[in-house]
Amino acid sequence: MRWGRLPAAIVRARAHTAIVVACAAGIALRLYQLPGQIPYDDEWHALVKAHTSGYADILTSFGINDYSIPLAVYFKLLMDTIGMSDWGLRAPFLLAGAVTPLVLSLLLRPHIGPLGAGLMAWLLAVSPLLVYFSRTARPYALTLLLGFAAVLLAYRWWTTRGRAAALSYVLLAGLTAWLHLVTLPFVCAPLPVLFLLSVFDRTASVRQALARLVPIVLLTLLFLLVLLGPPLYGDFRAIAFKAAQEPIPLSTLMGALAGMLGAENRIVTTVLALLAVAGVVRLCHTDRRFACYLLLAGLAQLLGLFVARPLDARYVLIFEKYSLLVLPILLVLVSLGIALVLSWLRAIRYGLVRDVVFLGLAVVLFQAGPLPHLMQRPNNALTLGLAVRIGLGLDDRDLLARVPEFYRQLGQLPPSSVTLVEAPARLIADHVPFYQRVHRQQIVTGAVTRMHLSGEQTDESELVRALNLPSVVDVCDVRAMFASGARYLVFHPDLSAEIPFVLRGVNPRYLSQCIEEYRDLLGDPVVDDGALIVFSLPAGR
C-alpha cells in the first residue's frame, strides 16, 4: 500500500512513529555508559562557582570562565538540597538532548513535510555534536533546543498570529541568552528579519508589520533586561575581557561546518555538503520566505561571532559551541536534499521502504562519525574522547607519547575487573583517561589538594566532598580512598612526558608530598618504573 493512498491519520501516525524511533535511538546513544563519566574541562566552571559563591554573587556575575548563570544556580540548589549526583549533574542536558529530535522535527514538519521531518529526526538523533553536548554538563544542549524552538515559534507567530507562540518566543529567547550570552544574535534575529521580509513582501503593509513587532520587541527587551541586567551591571568587565579577541579565520568556520555534518570520512562529508546545497534549492522552491528566514537567522549568528570575536573562538570546537544554533539549519538542508533524492525513487512511496531507508541512512551516518571508535567497554571518558575527535580531529591514542607496561598487563585481565584511581587529574589536557583503551578497567579521577583539578583556585577536598560523585575522589582523603573500592592508586609523576605536547601549570611538589604520604602508609609501591608510581589499596585487594 502506498503512503499517498493511505488515510491522512495513518500517514501522520507512520511519520510520527519514524520520529519516535529516531528519538529512541538518540536516547540510547546519549545514555551509553553515561553514569561514571569523568567531569572534564569547562564542566568544572559552574560546579566551582556553585560551590564557592552565594546565589546573589552567581546571579550578578558572568565570570571570566563563563560558567552559565542558570547552570550554577541549578548546581547550587542541588548541593544545598538533595545533594549532587551523577544523574543530577547531567539530567537537564540529557533531557534536552533526548527531546530535541522530537520537538524540532515536529516544529519543522509544516515547513519540510513528513519525509523531511522523519529524516531530520534521525539526523538530530545521531549527530555526534548533539550526542556530545547532551552528555556534557554545559548549557549547549539546552541553548540549541530552546533557541531554535524560539526562532521557529517566532515564525509561527508571524504567520498565524498566535499569541501563545509570541509569548513562547519571548520566554525561550530570554532563557537561551541567559544560559549563554553568545546566542543573542540568533534569538534576536527573528525580529529584524521578519520586518525585513515584510518590507520586500508586496502584499504586506510595513506599518502593520511595525505595529505587530514593536510590542514583542519591547517585551523581549524587558525580559532580557530582567535576566541579563544584573550581571551586565555587576560584571561587565567579564564581557569586555572575553570579547574583541583574535580574529576568527575562515578555516575555523569551514572546519566547524564540516564538523557539524558529523562525518569523519571526507567523501561522506562532501556528499552531505552537496545534499545541503540541494536542500537550499528545494526549500527556496517550496517555501522561499521560510528559507530566507532560517538562512538569515543563521547568518546573523555567524556574523555576530566574527564581529564579537569571543575568547578562543578561533579553535574549531569552541566555534562549534558558539555557532551550535546553526547546526539544525544545516541538518534541515541536508534532510531536504536527501528527501529530494528519495523523491526520484518510486519505491520510496511505500511506507516500509521509507522506514528502511531512514534506518539505513542513520546507520551509515553513525558509522561515518566518531562514535563507533569510542564504544568500547568500559569507557569512563567517552565524552572526552568525542571532544578530542570532534575538536582536534585526533584519535585519543594520538595524544599518548607512550603506554606504560603496567597498563598493558592490566589489559590481560577481564574488562572492568578492577578499578584504578588516576592522579593527578587536570582541567586541560587530561589525557590520562585515554589509557583505558589499553587496560580496559574502570577508572576514577583522583583530585590532589593544591593541584587544582578544576583549574580554579579552590580547596579541592571541599569541592570533591560537595560534589560526592563516584567518578571523583580526593586522593588526600585516605578514608575516602579506601572506601572507593579501588584496587590501585596510580600516580603520574611526570604528566608532561606522557603526551607529545607542552603541558604547563603542573607543580610536581604537591604531588610528591602526596606520594610520600602513601609510601609511609602503605609501604613500597607495586610499580615504580619512572613512568608510574602505583600503590595497591587494602580495600581493593
C-alpha positions as CSV (number, residue, x, y, z in Angstrom):
1,M,0.0,0.0,0.0
2,R,1.3,3.4,-0.9
3,W,1.7,6.3,1.5
4,G,-0.2,8.6,-0.8
5,R,-3.3,6.4,-0.8
6,L,-3.3,5.8,3.0
7,P,-5.8,7.8,5.1
8,A,-4.3,11.0,6.5
9,A,-4.4,9.8,10.1
10,I,-2.4,6.7,9.2
11,V,0.1,8.8,7.2
12,R,0.6,11.1,10.2
13,A,0.9,8.1,12.5
14,R,3.6,6.5,10.4
15,A,5.5,9.8,10.2
16,H,5.3,10.2,14.0
17,T,6.4,6.6,14.5
18,A,9.6,7.3,12.5
19,I,10.3,10.3,14.6
20,V,9.7,8.4,17.9
21,V,12.0,5.5,16.7
22,A,14.7,8.1,15.9
23,C,14.3,9.6,19.4
24,A,14.7,6.2,21.0
25,A,17.9,5.6,19.1
26,G,19.1,9.1,20.1
27,I,18.4,8.5,23.7
28,A,20.3,5.2,23.6
29,L,23.4,7.0,22.3
30,R,23.1,9.7,24.9
31,L,22.8,7.3,27.7
32,Y,25.5,4.9,26.7
33,Q,27.9,4.4,29.7
34,L,26.8,7.8,31.0
35,P,26.9,7.1,34.7
36,G,30.5,7.2,35.8
37,Q,31.7,9.6,33.1
38,I,34.5,11.8,34.4
39,P,33.8,15.5,34.6
40,Y,36.3,17.4,32.5
41,D,37.2,20.8,31.0
42,D,34.6,23.5,31.2
43,E,32.2,21.3,33.2
44,W,34.1,22.4,36.3
45,H,33.4,26.1,35.9
46,A,29.8,26.1,37.0
47,L,30.5,23.4,39.7
48,V,33.2,25.5,41.3
49,K,31.1,28.7,41.1
50,A,28.2,26.9,42.8
51,H,30.5,25.6,45.5
52,T,32.3,28.8,46.2
53,S,29.7,31.5,45.8
54,G,26.3,32.6,47.1
55,Y,23.2,33.0,45.0
56,A,23.5,36.8,44.8
57,D,27.0,36.6,43.5
58,I,26.1,34.0,40.9
59,L,23.1,36.0,39.6
60,T,25.1,39.2,39.3
61,S,28.2,37.9,37.6
62,F,29.1,36.3,34.3
63,G,32.5,35.2,35.5
64,I,35.7,35.1,33.5
65,N,35.3,31.4,32.9
66,D,31.7,31.7,31.5
67,Y,30.1,29.2,33.9
68,S,26.5,30.0,32.8
69,I,24.4,31.6,35.5
70,P,21.4,29.2,35.4
71,L,23.6,26.2,35.5
72,A,25.5,27.5,38.6
73,V,22.2,28.2,40.3
74,Y,20.9,24.7,39.5
75,F,24.1,23.1,40.8
76,K,24.0,25.1,44.0
77,L,20.4,24.2,44.6
78,L,21.3,20.5,44.2
79,M,24.2,20.9,46.6
80,D,22.0,22.8,49.2
81,T,19.1,20.4,49.0
82,I,19.2,16.7,47.8
83,G,22.9,16.7,47.0
84,M,24.9,16.3,43.8
85,S,24.8,13.0,41.9
86,D,25.8,11.7,38.5
87,W,22.2,11.9,37.3
88,G,21.6,15.3,38.9
89,L,24.7,16.7,37.3
90,R,23.7,15.6,33.8
91,A,19.9,15.4,33.8
92,P,19.0,18.8,32.3
93,F,21.3,18.4,29.3
94,L,20.4,14.7,28.8
95,L,16.7,15.6,28.8
96,A,17.2,18.5,26.4
97,G,19.3,16.3,24.1
98,A,16.7,13.5,24.3
99,V,13.7,15.6,23.3
100,T,15.5,17.8,20.7
101,P,14.9,15.4,17.7
102,L,11.2,15.1,18.7
103,V,10.5,18.8,19.4
104,L,12.4,20.3,16.5
105,S,11.2,17.8,13.9
106,L,7.6,18.3,14.8
107,L,8.0,22.1,14.8
108,L,9.7,21.9,11.4
109,R,7.2,19.4,9.9
110,P,4.8,22.1,8.5
111,H,7.7,23.5,6.5
112,I,9.6,20.4,5.4
113,G,6.9,17.8,5.2
114,P,6.6,14.4,6.9
115,L,9.5,12.9,4.9
116,G,11.8,15.8,5.8
117,A,10.7,15.7,9.4
118,G,11.5,12.0,9.7
119,L,14.9,12.5,8.2
120,M,15.5,15.5,10.4
121,A,14.7,13.5,13.5
122,W,17.3,10.8,12.5
123,L,20.0,13.4,11.7
124,L,19.5,15.1,15.0
125,A,19.4,11.7,16.9
126,V,22.8,10.5,15.5
127,S,24.6,13.9,15.3
128,P,27.9,13.4,17.1
129,L,27.9,17.1,18.2
130,L,24.4,16.8,19.7
131,V,25.3,13.5,21.4
132,Y,28.4,15.1,22.8
133,F,26.6,18.2,24.1
134,S,23.8,16.1,25.5
135,R,26.3,14.2,27.7
136,T,28.2,17.3,28.8
137,A,27.3,19.4,31.8
138,R,27.3,22.7,29.8
139,P,24.4,24.8,28.5
140,Y,24.8,24.0,24.8
141,A,22.2,21.2,24.6
142,L,19.7,23.5,26.3
143,T,20.5,26.5,24.2
144,L,20.1,24.5,21.0
145,L,16.7,23.2,21.9
146,L,15.3,26.4,23.4
147,G,17.0,28.8,21.0
148,F,16.0,27.1,17.8
149,A,12.5,26.4,19.1
150,A,12.2,30.2,19.9
151,V,13.1,31.1,16.3
152,L,10.6,28.6,14.9
153,L,7.9,29.9,17.3
154,A,8.6,33.4,16.3
155,Y,7.9,32.5,12.6
156,R,4.8,30.6,13.7
157,W,3.5,33.7,15.5
158,W,4.2,35.9,12.5
159,T,2.3,33.6,10.1
160,T,-0.5,32.5,12.3
161,R,-0.8,35.5,14.7
162,G,-0.9,33.1,17.7
163,R,-0.4,34.9,21.0
164,A,0.9,31.8,22.7
165,A,3.6,31.4,20.1
166,A,4.7,35.0,20.6
167,L,4.9,34.7,24.4
168,S,6.8,31.4,24.0
169,Y,9.3,33.1,21.7
170,V,9.9,35.8,24.3
171,L,10.3,33.3,27.1
172,L,12.6,30.9,25.2
173,A,14.7,33.7,23.7
174,G,15.4,35.2,27.1
175,L,16.2,31.9,28.7
176,T,18.6,31.0,25.8
177,A,20.5,34.2,26.1
178,W,20.6,33.8,29.9
179,L,22.1,30.4,29.5
180,H,24.7,31.6,27.1
181,L,25.1,35.2,26.1
182,V,26.7,34.4,22.8
183,T,23.3,33.2,21.4
184,L,21.9,36.7,21.4
185,P,22.4,37.3,17.7
186,F,20.4,34.2,16.8
187,V,17.5,34.5,19.2
188,C,17.1,38.2,18.5
189,A,17.4,37.8,14.7
190,P,13.7,36.9,14.1
191,L,12.5,40.4,14.9
192,P,14.6,42.4,12.3
193,V,14.4,39.5,9.8
194,L,10.6,39.4,9.9
195,F,10.5,43.1,9.4
196,L,12.9,42.9,6.5
197,L,10.8,40.1,4.9
198,S,7.7,42.4,5.2
199,V,9.5,45.2,3.5
200,F,10.2,43.0,0.5
201,D,6.7,41.5,0.5
202,R,4.5,43.5,-1.8
203,T,1.3,42.1,-0.2
204,A,2.3,43.2,3.3
205,S,2.0,46.5,5.0
206,V,5.1,47.9,6.6
207,R,3.1,49.9,9.0
208,Q,1.1,46.9,10.1
209,A,4.3,44.9,10.4
210,L,5.8,47.5,12.7
211,A,2.6,47.6,14.8
212,R,2.9,43.9,15.3
213,L,6.6,43.8,16.0
214,V,7.0,46.7,18.4
215,P,5.2,45.1,21.4
216,I,7.1,41.9,21.0
217,V,10.4,43.8,20.7
218,L,9.7,45.7,23.9
219,L,8.6,42.6,25.8
220,T,11.7,40.7,24.6
221,L,14.0,43.6,25.6
222,L,12.3,43.9,29.0
223,F,12.7,40.2,29.7
224,L,16.3,40.2,28.6
225,L,16.9,43.3,30.8
226,V,15.5,41.4,33.9
227,L,17.7,38.4,33.3
228,L,20.9,40.0,32.0
229,G,20.7,43.4,33.6
230,P,22.2,42.4,37.0
231,P,25.2,40.6,35.6
232,L,25.9,43.2,32.9
233,Y,25.8,45.9,35.6
234,G,27.8,43.9,38.2
235,D,30.3,42.3,36.0
236,F,30.6,44.0,32.6
237,R,34.4,43.6,32.8
238,A,34.0,39.9,32.2
239,I,32.2,40.5,28.8
240,A,34.8,43.2,27.9
241,F,37.6,40.8,28.7
242,K,36.2,37.9,26.6
243,A,35.2,40.0,23.5
244,A,37.3,41.5,20.7
245,Q,39.9,38.8,20.9
246,E,41.9,37.4,18.0
247,P,40.2,37.4,14.5
248,I,38.5,34.1,13.6
249,P,40.0,32.6,10.4
250,L,37.7,31.3,7.7
251,S,39.3,27.9,8.1
252,T,37.7,27.7,11.6
253,L,34.3,28.3,10.0
254,M,34.8,25.7,7.4
255,G,36.1,23.2,9.9
256,A,33.1,23.9,12.2
257,L,30.6,23.4,9.4
258,A,32.3,20.2,8.4
259,G,32.2,19.0,12.0
260,M,28.5,19.8,12.2
261,L,27.9,17.4,9.4
262,G,29.2,14.7,11.7
263,A,31.3,12.5,9.4
264,E,35.0,11.8,9.7
265,N,35.1,10.5,6.1
266,R,35.8,13.3,3.6
267,I,33.7,11.6,0.9
268,V,30.7,11.4,3.2
269,T,31.2,15.0,4.3
270,T,31.4,16.1,0.6
271,V,28.2,14.2,-0.2
272,L,26.4,15.7,2.8
273,A,27.5,19.2,1.8
274,L,26.2,18.7,-1.7
275,L,22.9,17.4,-0.3
276,A,22.7,20.6,1.9
277,V,23.1,22.7,-1.3
278,A,20.3,20.7,-2.9
279,G,18.3,21.3,0.2
280,V,18.7,25.1,-0.2
281,V,17.3,24.8,-3.7
282,R,14.4,22.7,-2.6
283,L,13.4,24.9,0.4
284,C,13.7,28.0,-1.7
285,H,11.4,26.4,-4.2
286,T,8.8,25.1,-1.7
287,D,8.9,27.9,0.9
288,R,11.1,30.8,-0.1
289,R,10.1,33.1,2.8
290,F,10.9,30.4,5.4
291,A,14.2,29.6,3.6
292,C,15.2,33.3,3.8
293,Y,14.1,33.5,7.4
294,L,16.2,30.5,8.5
295,L,19.3,31.4,6.5
296,L,19.3,35.0,7.7
297,A,19.0,33.9,11.3
298,G,21.9,31.5,10.9
299,L,23.9,34.2,9.1
300,A,23.2,36.6,12.0
301,Q,24.7,34.2,14.5
302,L,27.8,33.7,12.4
303,L,28.3,37.4,11.7
304,G,27.8,38.1,15.4
305,L,30.7,35.8,16.2
306,F,33.0,37.3,13.6
307,V,32.2,40.8,14.9
308,A,32.4,40.0,18.7
309,R,35.4,37.6,18.3
310,P,34.8,35.8,21.6
311,L,37.7,34.3,23.6
312,D,39.3,31.2,21.9
313,A,36.6,31.2,19.1
314,R,39.5,30.6,16.6
315,Y,39.5,27.0,17.8
316,V,37.1,24.7,15.9
317,L,35.4,23.1,18.9
318,I,34.9,26.4,20.6
319,F,33.5,27.9,17.5
320,E,31.2,24.9,17.1
321,K,29.9,25.6,20.6
322,Y,29.2,29.2,19.9
323,S,27.6,28.6,16.5
324,L,25.7,25.5,17.5
325,L,22.4,27.0,16.7
326,V,23.4,26.9,13.1
327,L,23.6,23.1,13.2
328,P,19.8,22.5,12.9
329,I,19.6,24.7,9.9
330,L,22.4,22.7,8.2
331,L,20.6,19.5,9.1
332,V,17.3,20.8,7.7
333,L,19.0,21.5,4.4
334,V,20.6,18.0,4.4
335,S,17.3,16.3,5.2
336,L,15.6,18.2,2.3
337,G,18.5,17.3,0.0
338,I,18.0,13.6,0.9
339,A,14.3,14.0,0.5
340,L,14.8,15.4,-3.0
341,V,16.9,12.5,-4.0
342,L,14.5,10.0,-2.5
343,S,11.6,11.6,-4.3
344,W,13.1,10.5,-7.5
345,L,12.7,6.9,-6.5
346,R,9.3,5.4,-6.9
347,A,9.8,2.7,-4.4
348,I,10.2,5.3,-1.6
349,R,6.5,5.9,-1.8
350,Y,6.0,2.7,0.1
351,G,5.9,3.2,3.9
352,L,8.1,0.2,4.8
353,V,10.7,1.2,2.2
354,R,10.8,4.6,3.7
355,D,11.4,3.2,7.2
356,V,14.2,1.0,6.0
357,V,15.8,4.0,4.2
358,F,15.6,6.1,7.3
359,L,17.3,3.4,9.4
360,G,19.9,2.7,6.7
361,L,20.9,6.4,6.4
362,A,21.2,6.6,10.2
363,V,23.5,3.6,10.3
364,V,25.7,5.0,7.5
365,L,26.0,8.4,9.2
366,F,26.7,6.7,12.6
367,Q,29.4,4.5,11.1
368,A,31.0,7.5,9.3
369,G,31.2,9.5,12.5
370,P,33.4,9.4,15.6
371,L,31.1,7.4,17.9
372,P,32.0,3.8,16.7
373,H,35.6,4.4,17.7
374,L,34.6,5.1,21.3
375,M,32.1,2.4,22.1
376,Q,34.4,0.0,23.9
377,R,33.5,-1.0,27.4
378,P,34.4,0.3,29.9
379,N,34.9,3.9,28.7
380,N,34.7,6.5,31.5
381,A,35.9,9.2,29.2
382,L,33.6,8.6,26.1
383,T,32.5,12.3,26.2
384,L,36.1,13.5,26.5
385,G,37.0,11.3,23.6
386,L,34.3,12.8,21.5
387,A,35.6,16.3,22.2
388,V,39.1,15.2,21.1
389,R,37.9,13.7,17.8
390,I,35.4,16.4,17.0
391,G,37.5,19.4,18.1
392,L,41.0,18.2,17.2
393,G,40.3,15.6,14.6
394,L,42.5,13.2,16.6
395,D,42.2,9.7,17.9
396,D,42.7,9.6,21.7
397,R,45.7,7.4,21.2
398,D,47.3,10.2,19.2
399,L,47.6,12.1,22.4
400,L,49.7,9.5,24.2
401,A,53.5,9.5,23.7
402,R,53.9,6.1,25.3
403,V,51.9,3.4,27.1
404,P,53.3,2.2,30.4
405,E,53.8,-1.6,30.8
406,F,51.5,-1.6,33.9
407,Y,48.5,-0.8,31.7
408,R,49.4,-3.5,29.2
409,Q,49.5,-6.0,32.0
410,L,46.1,-4.9,33.2
411,G,44.7,-5.3,29.7
412,Q,45.2,-9.1,30.1
413,L,42.7,-9.2,32.9
414,P,38.9,-9.4,32.3
415,P,37.5,-5.9,31.4
416,S,36.1,-4.0,34.4
417,S,37.5,-6.5,36.9
418,V,39.5,-3.8,38.9
419,T,39.1,-0.1,39.5
420,L,42.0,2.4,39.3
421,V,42.3,5.8,40.9
422,E,44.3,8.0,38.4
423,A,46.1,11.0,39.9
424,P,46.5,13.9,39.4
425,A,43.6,15.0,37.3
426,R,43.7,18.2,35.3
427,L,41.2,20.5,33.7
428,I,43.0,21.0,30.4
429,A,44.9,18.2,28.5
430,D,43.6,15.5,30.7
431,H,44.9,12.6,28.6
432,V,45.1,10.1,31.5
433,P,41.7,8.5,30.9
434,F,42.7,7.6,27.3
435,Y,44.9,4.8,28.7
436,Q,41.7,3.0,29.5
437,R,41.5,1.7,25.9
438,V,44.7,-0.3,26.7
439,H,44.0,-1.6,30.2
440,R,40.1,-1.8,29.9
441,Q,39.5,-1.3,33.6
442,Q,37.2,1.1,35.4
443,I,38.8,4.5,36.4
444,V,38.1,7.2,38.9
445,T,39.6,10.7,38.8
446,G,42.0,11.4,41.7
447,A,42.0,15.0,42.9
448,V,45.2,16.1,44.7
449,T,45.0,19.1,47.0
450,R,46.6,22.3,45.5
451,M,47.0,20.6,42.1
452,H,43.8,22.4,41.0
453,L,41.8,19.7,39.4
454,S,39.2,22.2,38.3
455,G,41.6,24.9,37.1
456,E,40.3,27.2,39.8
457,Q,41.9,28.5,43.0
458,T,39.7,26.5,45.4
459,D,40.1,23.8,48.0
460,E,40.0,20.6,46.1
461,S,39.0,18.5,49.2
462,E,35.9,20.6,50.0
463,L,34.9,20.6,46.3
464,V,35.1,16.9,45.9
465,R,33.1,16.3,49.2
466,A,30.5,18.8,48.0
467,L,30.1,17.0,44.6
468,N,30.0,13.5,46.1
469,L,30.4,12.0,42.6
470,P,31.5,8.4,42.3
471,S,33.8,9.3,39.4
472,V,35.9,11.8,41.5
473,V,37.7,11.0,44.8
474,D,40.0,13.1,47.0
475,V,43.4,11.3,47.0
476,C,44.4,13.2,50.1
477,D,41.4,11.8,52.0
478,V,42.7,8.4,53.0
479,R,39.3,7.2,54.2
480,A,37.6,8.2,51.0
481,M,40.3,6.4,49.1
482,F,39.9,3.1,50.9
483,A,36.1,3.4,50.7
484,S,36.2,3.9,46.9
485,G,36.7,0.2,46.3
486,A,39.6,0.9,44.0
487,R,42.4,-1.7,43.8
488,Y,45.2,0.5,42.6
489,L,46.1,4.2,43.2
490,V,48.1,5.3,40.1
491,F,50.3,8.4,40.3
492,H,51.6,10.1,37.2
493,P,54.7,11.9,38.5
494,D,55.6,13.5,35.1
495,L,52.5,14.2,33.1
496,S,54.4,16.3,30.6
497,A,56.4,13.2,29.5
498,E,53.3,11.3,28.6
499,I,52.0,13.4,25.7
500,P,53.7,15.0,22.7
501,F,52.6,18.5,23.7
502,V,53.8,21.1,26.1
503,L,51.9,20.8,29.4
504,R,52.0,23.9,31.5
505,G,50.9,24.6,35.1
506,V,52.0,21.3,36.6
507,N,53.7,21.7,40.0
508,P,55.2,18.3,41.0
509,R,56.0,19.4,44.5
510,Y,52.5,18.9,45.9
511,L,52.2,15.5,44.1
512,S,55.5,14.4,45.6
513,Q,54.2,15.1,49.1
514,C,51.1,13.1,48.5
515,I,53.1,10.1,47.1
516,E,55.4,10.1,50.1
517,E,52.4,10.1,52.5
518,Y,51.1,6.9,50.8
519,R,54.6,5.4,50.8
520,D,54.7,5.9,54.6
521,L,51.1,4.5,54.9
522,L,51.2,1.5,52.5
523,G,54.9,0.8,52.1
524,D,56.7,0.5,48.8
525,P,54.6,0.8,45.6
526,V,53.9,-2.2,43.5
527,V,55.1,-0.3,40.4
528,D,57.7,2.5,40.4
529,D,59.2,2.5,36.9
530,G,59.7,6.2,36.3
531,A,56.5,6.5,34.3
532,L,54.1,5.5,37.0
533,I,54.0,5.0,40.8
534,V,51.3,2.5,41.7
535,F,50.1,1.6,45.2
536,S,47.9,-1.4,46.0
537,L,45.0,-0.3,48.2
538,P,43.8,-2.5,51.0
539,A,40.1,-2.2,50.2
540,G,40.6,-3.4,46.7
541,R,42.9,-6.4,47.4
